[in-house]
């Protein structure tokens, strides 16, 4: 199984460190940089980090982008409680 452990974020604001946007999870940083250059050509600043070193907002939908097979898989990380019928939340 391929693990999409690298997260790419891009800065969409003209000022540094202001408005970072989640792009997706990738197999490695080389694929993340290639994807960013293809789909975000005007972005001047980006970061590729291991997922364990970045804190994404809780409502972020994880998007696994596989550049080798040209596929995107969305991962729903909602709590199991929302799936079960006996949950009160």
Buried (B, 14 or more C-beta within 10 A) or exposed (E): EEEBEBBBBBBEEEEEEEEBEBBBBBBEBEBBBEBBEEEBEEBEBBBBBEBEEBEBEEEEEBBBBBBEEEEEEEEEEEEEEEEEEEEEE
